[in-house]
């Protein structure tokens, strides 16, 4: 059997690629979260609409704005806990 199979069948290759991605991706995310929690902090970005209710095209018309904030290392564990809780559909009340 040694050196008989050079490349796997296409369906087996797809299955292997999916399994590698399934096992590897959580490890990469965990490592990035640990680094942000210990060393670098976190950058949070969101979009919001600011302005008054006015006729379209006027200067008072609301506009979408991008808000970016740097989070310190101390708030990172709470944010990650909230994100995991929300992802699990249980809601988050951590403050």
LUMTORVEX-944859 format. One record per residue: residue in one letter; y, z, x of N, C-alpha, C in turn. Coordinates in Angstrom, 3 decimals, m for minus. Each point is the difference from the previous one (the first is absolute). Last residue first. Example, Ala and Ser with C-alpha at 12.3 -4.5 7.8 and 13.67 -1.06 7.14 Angstrom:
<recs>
{residuo S | npy m2.250 | npz 7.080 | npx 12.850 | capy 1.190 | capz 0.060 | capx 0.820 | cpy 1.090 | cpz 0.730 | cpx m0.770} $
{residuo A | npy m5.720 | npz m0.070 | npx 0.290 | capy 1.190 | capz 0.000 | capx m0.890 | cpy 1.200 | cpz 0.000 | cpx 0.900} $
</recs>
This chain:
<recs>
{residuo X | npy 43.474 | npz 32.602 | npx m22.095 | capy 1.430 | capz m0.026 | capx 0.313 | cpy 0.217 | cpz 0.504 | cpx 1.390} $
{residuo X | npy m4.094 | npz m2.106 | npx m3.725 | capy 0.339 | capz 0.682 | capx 1.248 | cpy 1.483 | cpz m0.130 | cpx 0.292} $
{residuo X | npy m2.845 | npz m1.807 | npx m3.707 | capy 1.075 | capz 0.945 | capx m0.268 | cpy 0.410 | cpz 0.739 | cpx 1.255} $
{residuo X | npy m2.900 | npz m4.684 | npx m2.085 | capy 0.381 | capz 0.804 | capx 1.149 | cpy 1.157 | cpz 0.907 | cpx m0.367} $
{residuo X | npy m4.489 | npz m3.263 | npx m2.238 | capy 1.390 | capz 0.427 | capx 0.000 | cpy 0.288 | cpz 0.898 | cpx 1.193} $
{residuo X | npy m4.178 | npz m2.414 | npx m1.112 | capy 0.098 | capz 1.368 | capx m0.481 | cpy 1.443 | cpz 0.475 | cpx m0.112} $
{residuo X | npy m2.350 | npz m4.288 | npx 1.753 | capy 0.397 | capz 0.066 | capx m1.415 | cpy 0.046 | cpz 1.407 | cpx m0.556} $
{residuo X | npy m0.767 | npz m1.745 | npx 4.659 | capy m1.178 | capz 0.460 | capx m0.735 | cpy 0.281 | cpz 0.206 | cpx m1.481} $
{residuo X | npy 3.455 | npz m1.253 | npx 2.936 | capy m0.994 | capz m1.066 | capx 0.099 | cpy m1.270 | cpz 0.378 | cpx m0.764} $
{residuo X | npy 3.402 | npz 3.201 | npx 0.414 | capy 0.374 | capz m1.053 | capx m0.942 | cpy m0.996 | cpz m1.135 | cpx 0.014} $
{residuo X | npy m0.647 | npz 3.382 | npx 3.145 | capy m0.205 | capz 0.530 | capx m1.338 | cpy 0.350 | cpz m1.046 | cpx m1.051} $
{residuo X | npy 0.820 | npz m1.009 | npx 4.498 | capy m1.440 | capz 0.028 | capx m0.256 | cpy m0.291 | cpz 0.500 | cpx m1.401} $
{residuo X | npy 4.481 | npz 0.056 | npx 1.415 | capy m0.481 | capz m1.376 | capx m0.097 | cpy m1.495 | cpz m0.036 | cpx m0.317} $
{residuo X | npy 2.010 | npz 4.186 | npx 0.853 | capy 0.435 | capz m0.561 | capx m1.282 | cpy m0.546 | cpz m1.410 | cpx m0.191} $
{residuo X | npy m0.772 | npz 2.027 | npx 4.152 | capy m0.780 | capz 0.683 | capx m1.039 | cpy 0.361 | cpz m0.538 | cpx m1.384} $
{residuo X | npy 2.516 | npz m1.526 | npx 3.637 | capy m1.342 | capz m0.579 | capx 0.041 | cpy m0.875 | cpz 0.642 | cpx m1.063} $
{residuo X | npy 4.308 | npz 1.763 | npx 0.545 | capy 0.057 | capz m1.351 | capx m0.548 | cpy m1.377 | cpz m0.659 | cpx m0.024} $
{residuo X | npy 0.434 | npz 4.257 | npx 2.010 | capy 0.196 | capz 0.089 | capx m1.451 | cpy 0.016 | cpz m1.382 | cpx m0.643} $
{residuo X | npy m0.249 | npz 0.303 | npx 4.767 | capy m1.242 | capz 0.427 | capx m0.654 | cpy 0.129 | cpz 0.103 | cpx m1.520} $
{residuo X | npy 3.981 | npz m1.223 | npx 2.598 | capy m1.066 | capz m0.990 | capx m0.051 | cpy m1.282 | cpz 0.499 | cpx m0.684} $
{residuo X | npy 4.297 | npz 2.357 | npx 1.158 | capy m0.260 | capz m0.397 | capx m1.385 | cpy m1.192 | cpz m0.941 | cpx m0.130} $
{residuo X | npy 1.559 | npz 1.706 | npx 4.309 | capy m0.399 | capz 1.119 | capx m0.849 | cpy m0.340 | cpz m0.427 | cpx m1.429} $
{residuo X | npy 1.761 | npz m2.956 | npx 3.463 | capy m1.428 | capz 0.274 | capx 0.175 | cpy m0.478 | cpz 1.085 | cpx m0.955} $
{residuo X | npy 4.223 | npz m2.900 | npx m1.519 | capy m0.367 | capz 0.750 | capx 1.198 | cpy m1.490 | cpz 0.295 | cpx 0.008} $
{residuo X | npy 2.499 | npz m4.387 | npx m2.176 | capy m0.498 | capz 1.329 | capx m0.325 | cpy m0.381 | cpz 0.723 | cpx 1.273} $
{residuo X | npy 3.535 | npz m4.179 | npx m1.384 | capy m0.963 | capz 0.501 | capx 0.975 | cpy m0.388 | cpz 1.409 | cpx m0.397} $
{residuo X | npy 1.784 | npz m4.237 | npx m3.199 | capy 0.242 | capz 1.332 | capx 0.551 | cpy m1.073 | cpz 0.320 | cpx 1.020} $
{residuo X | npy 2.337 | npz m4.261 | npx m3.282 | capy m0.932 | capz 0.345 | capx 1.068 | cpy 0.399 | cpz 1.349 | cpx 0.576} $
{residuo X | npy 0.906 | npz m3.629 | npx m4.464 | capy 0.312 | capz 1.296 | capx 0.592 | cpy m1.090 | cpz 0.326 | cpx 1.015} $
{residuo X | npy 2.240 | npz m4.500 | npx m2.866 | capy m1.124 | capz 0.527 | capx 0.763 | cpy 0.438 | cpz 1.295 | cpx 0.675} $
{residuo X | npy 1.755 | npz m2.600 | npx m4.723 | capy 0.308 | capz 0.431 | capx 1.361 | cpy m1.273 | cpz 0.539 | cpx 0.644} $
{residuo X | npy 1.921 | npz m3.146 | npx m4.530 | capy m1.120 | capz 0.639 | capx 0.676 | cpy 0.421 | cpz 0.315 | cpx 1.431} $
{residuo X | npy 3.544 | npz m0.212 | npx m4.157 | capy m0.665 | capz m0.805 | capx 1.027 | cpy m1.160 | cpz 0.791 | cpx 0.593} $
{residuo X | npy 3.706 | npz m0.226 | npx m4.675 | capy m0.928 | capz 0.701 | capx 0.900 | cpy m0.688 | cpz m0.949 | cpx 0.966} $
{residuo X | npy 4.978 | npz m0.810 | npx m2.088 | capy m1.396 | capz m0.244 | capx m0.337 | cpy m0.895 | cpz 0.677 | cpx 1.030} $
{residuo X | npy 4.873 | npz m0.336 | npx 0.059 | capy m0.619 | capz 1.265 | capx m0.404 | cpy m1.472 | cpz m0.152 | cpx m0.352} $
{residuo X | npy 2.890 | npz m3.698 | npx 1.174 | capy m0.197 | capz 0.845 | capx 1.177 | cpy m0.648 | cpz 1.329 | cpx m0.340} $
{residuo X | npy m1.095 | npz m4.395 | npx m2.955 | capy 1.190 | capz 0.765 | capx 0.341 | cpy m0.293 | cpz 0.900 | cpx 1.185} $
{residuo X | npy m3.374 | npz m2.794 | npx m2.040 | capy 0.912 | capz m0.739 | capx 0.852 | cpy 1.276 | cpz 0.751 | cpx 0.343} $
{residuo X | npy m2.651 | npz 1.267 | npx m4.470 | capy m0.561 | capz m0.608 | capx 1.206 | cpy 1.045 | cpz m0.797 | cpx 0.770} $
{residuo X | npy 1.462 | npz 4.233 | npx m2.920 | capy m0.370 | capz m1.390 | capx m0.230 | cpy m0.559 | cpz m0.597 | cpx 1.296} $
{residuo X | npy m0.640 | npz 5.154 | npx m0.317 | capy 1.152 | capz m0.880 | capx m0.198 | cpy m0.508 | cpz m1.413 | cpx m0.254} $
{residuo X | npy m1.418 | npz 5.384 | npx 1.401 | capy m0.408 | capz m1.004 | capx m0.959 | cpy 1.237 | cpz m0.838 | cpx m0.314} $
{residuo X | npy m0.365 | npz 2.276 | npx 4.822 | capy 0.279 | capz 0.322 | capx m1.389 | cpy m0.593 | cpz m1.079 | cpx m0.891} $
{residuo X | npy m1.868 | npz 1.596 | npx 5.045 | capy 1.125 | capz m0.678 | capx m0.639 | cpy 0.146 | cpz 0.453 | cpx m1.437} $
{residuo X | npy m4.398 | npz m0.387 | npx 3.592 | capy 1.226 | capz 0.777 | capx m0.057 | cpy 1.078 | cpz m0.821 | cpx m0.681} $
{residuo X | npy m5.734 | npz 0.226 | npx 0.839 | capy 1.123 | capz m0.732 | capx m0.585 | cpy 1.182 | cpz 0.949 | cpx m0.122} $
{residuo X | npy m4.325 | npz m0.073 | npx 3.678 | capy 0.568 | capz 0.611 | capx m1.202 | cpy 1.162 | cpz m0.848 | cpx m0.487} $
{residuo X | npy m4.580 | npz 0.414 | npx 3.811 | capy 1.081 | capz m0.781 | capx m0.596 | cpy 0.473 | cpz 0.704 | cpx m1.262} $
{residuo X | npy m2.450 | npz 1.754 | npx 4.936 | capy m0.160 | capz m0.293 | capx m1.417 | cpy 1.153 | cpz m0.866 | cpx m0.465} $
{residuo X | npy m2.631 | npz 2.597 | npx 4.635 | capy 0.882 | capz m1.050 | capx m0.488 | cpy m0.297 | cpz m0.245 | cpx m1.469} $
{residuo X | npy m0.873 | npz 3.598 | npx 4.527 | capy m0.243 | capz m0.250 | capx m1.415 | cpy 1.015 | cpz m1.037 | cpx m0.463} $
{residuo X | npy m2.392 | npz 2.022 | npx 4.815 | capy 1.128 | capz m0.727 | capx m0.569 | cpy m0.369 | cpz m0.376 | cpx m1.429} $
{residuo X | npy m1.622 | npz 4.063 | npx 3.767 | capy m0.337 | capz m0.989 | capx m1.003 | cpy 1.270 | cpz m0.688 | cpx m0.465} $
{residuo X | npy m2.010 | npz 2.967 | npx 4.691 | capy 0.648 | capz 0.120 | capx m1.302 | cpy m0.347 | cpz m1.199 | cpx m0.869} $
{residuo X | npy m1.565 | npz 1.094 | npx 4.693 | capy 1.068 | capz m0.949 | capx m0.282 | cpy 0.759 | cpz 0.237 | cpx m1.295} $
{residuo X | npy m3.746 | npz 2.943 | npx 1.942 | capy 0.944 | capz m0.480 | capx 1.003 | cpy 1.200 | cpz m0.736 | cpx m0.559} $
{residuo X | npy m3.776 | npz 2.152 | npx m2.559 | capy 0.164 | capz 0.806 | capx 1.207 | cpy 1.167 | cpz m0.441 | cpx 0.881} $
{residuo X | npy m1.290 | npz m2.188 | npx m4.180 | capy 0.122 | capz 1.425 | capx m0.304 | cpy 0.320 | cpz 0.821 | cpx 1.243} $
{residuo X | npy m0.866 | npz m4.670 | npx 0.311 | capy 1.281 | capz 0.233 | capx m0.665 | cpy 0.208 | cpz 1.488 | cpx m0.261} $
{residuo X | npy m4.115 | npz m1.302 | npx 1.814 | capy 1.058 | capz m0.247 | capx 0.967 | cpy 1.366 | cpz 0.277 | cpx m0.622} $
{residuo X | npy m3.766 | npz 0.251 | npx m2.786 | capy 0.015 | capz 1.109 | capx 0.953 | cpy 1.114 | cpz m0.172 | cpx 1.025} $
{residuo X | npy m0.726 | npz m3.485 | npx m3.072 | capy 0.542 | capz 1.185 | capx m0.673 | cpy 0.079 | cpz 1.186 | cpx 0.950} $
{residuo X | npy m2.076 | npz m3.916 | npx 1.564 | capy 1.440 | capz m0.224 | capx m0.155 | cpy 0.663 | cpz 1.191 | cpx m0.675} $
{residuo X | npy m4.706 | npz 0.023 | npx 0.388 | capy 0.609 | capz 0.127 | capx 1.316 | cpy 1.520 | cpz m0.175 | cpx m0.077} $
{residuo X | npy m2.501 | npz m0.744 | npx m3.903 | capy m0.033 | capz 1.417 | capx 0.349 | cpy 0.675 | cpz 0.235 | cpx 1.352} $
{residuo X | npy m0.584 | npz m4.447 | npx m1.460 | capy 1.016 | capz 0.688 | capx m0.793 | cpy 0.069 | cpz 1.479 | cpx 0.370} $
{residuo X | npy m3.393 | npz m2.535 | npx 1.995 | capy 1.296 | capz m0.444 | capx 0.510 | cpy 1.123 | cpz 0.721 | cpx m0.744} $
{residuo X | npy m4.373 | npz 0.693 | npx m1.500 | capy 0.197 | capz 0.654 | capx 1.298 | cpy 1.351 | cpz m0.365 | cpx 0.594} $
{residuo X | npy m1.437 | npz m2.085 | npx m4.060 | capy 0.396 | capz 1.400 | capx m0.190 | cpy 0.230 | cpz 0.739 | cpx 1.319} $
{residuo X | npy m1.577 | npz m4.562 | npx 0.261 | capy 1.366 | capz 0.135 | capx m0.490 | cpy 0.400 | cpz 1.456 | cpx m0.262} $
{residuo X | npy m4.548 | npz m1.362 | npx 1.324 | capy 0.984 | capz 0.054 | capx 1.071 | cpy 1.389 | cpz 0.299 | cpx m0.512} $
{residuo X | npy m3.925 | npz m0.637 | npx m2.870 | capy m0.137 | capz 1.204 | capx 0.824 | cpy 1.136 | cpz 0.169 | cpx 0.999} $
{residuo X | npy m0.123 | npz m3.829 | npx m2.872 | capy m0.059 | capz 1.185 | capx m0.862 | cpy m0.077 | cpz 1.286 | cpx 0.822} $
{residuo X | npy m0.228 | npz m4.221 | npx 2.213 | capy 1.344 | capz 0.272 | capx m0.510 | cpy 0.014 | cpz 1.277 | cpx m0.832} $
{residuo X | npy m4.164 | npz m1.496 | npx 1.469 | capy 0.794 | capz 0.433 | capx 1.153 | cpy 1.418 | cpz 0.358 | cpx m0.451} $
{residuo X | npy m2.829 | npz m1.883 | npx m3.208 | capy m0.419 | capz 1.365 | capx 0.328 | cpy 0.791 | cpz 0.552 | cpx 1.185} $
{residuo X | npy 0.653 | npz m4.514 | npx m1.311 | capy 0.496 | capz 0.902 | capx m1.039 | cpy m0.341 | cpz 1.455 | cpx 0.330} $
{residuo X | npy m1.723 | npz m3.343 | npx 2.813 | capy 1.453 | capz 0.085 | capx 0.149 | cpy 0.594 | cpz 0.962 | cpx m1.024} $
{residuo X | npy m4.615 | npz m0.986 | npx m0.289 | capy 0.288 | capz 0.806 | capx 1.184 | cpy 1.504 | cpz 0.192 | cpx 0.180} $
{residuo X | npy m1.441 | npz m2.842 | npx m3.446 | capy m0.361 | capz 1.384 | capx m0.307 | cpy 0.320 | cpz 0.917 | cpx 1.183} $
{residuo X | npy 0.520 | npz m4.616 | npx 0.607 | capy 1.023 | capz 0.507 | capx m0.921 | cpy m0.252 | cpz 1.470 | cpx m0.333} $
{residuo X | npy m3.264 | npz m2.198 | npx 2.572 | capy 1.221 | capz 0.161 | capx 0.787 | cpy 1.134 | cpz 0.551 | cpx m0.870} $
{residuo X | npy m4.040 | npz m1.156 | npx m2.076 | capy m0.171 | capz 1.220 | capx 0.776 | cpy 1.244 | cpz 0.280 | cpx 0.849} $
{residuo X | npy m0.171 | npz m4.000 | npx m2.450 | capy 0.083 | capz 1.131 | capx m0.942 | cpy m0.156 | cpz 1.338 | cpx 0.732} $
{residuo X | npy m0.427 | npz m4.057 | npx 2.584 | capy 1.355 | capz 0.213 | capx m0.536 | cpy 0.105 | cpz 1.200 | cpx m0.939} $
{residuo X | npy m3.684 | npz 0.099 | npx 3.906 | capy 0.218 | capz m0.868 | capx m1.163 | cpy 1.368 | cpz 0.310 | cpx m0.604} $
{residuo X | npy m0.399 | npz 1.122 | npx 5.167 | capy m0.617 | capz 0.408 | capx m1.263 | cpy 0.251 | cpz m1.029 | cpx m1.101} $
{residuo X | npy m0.533 | npz m1.044 | npx 5.393 | capy 1.031 | capz 0.301 | capx m1.005 | cpy m0.686 | cpz 0.390 | cpx m1.303} $
{residuo X | npy m2.727 | npz m0.495 | npx 3.798 | capy 1.296 | capz m0.046 | capx 0.675 | cpy 1.135 | cpz 0.364 | cpx m0.954} $
{residuo X | npy m5.533 | npz 0.954 | npx 0.470 | capy 1.069 | capz m0.225 | capx m0.976 | cpy 1.336 | cpz 0.081 | cpx 0.725} $
{residuo X | npy m3.894 | npz 0.516 | npx 2.597 | capy m0.363 | capz m1.065 | capx m0.921 | cpy 1.135 | cpz m0.318 | cpx m0.976} $
{residuo X | npy m0.584 | npz 3.458 | npx 3.780 | capy 0.828 | capz m1.196 | capx 0.167 | cpy m0.373 | cpz m1.152 | cpx m0.919} $
{residuo X | npy m3.635 | npz 3.617 | npx m0.045 | capy 1.174 | capz 0.114 | capx 0.843 | cpy 0.678 | cpz m1.351 | cpx 0.186} $
{residuo X | npy m4.190 | npz 0.874 | npx m2.330 | capy 1.190 | capz 0.000 | capx m0.802 | cpy 1.262 | cpz 0.000 | cpx 0.851} $
</recs>
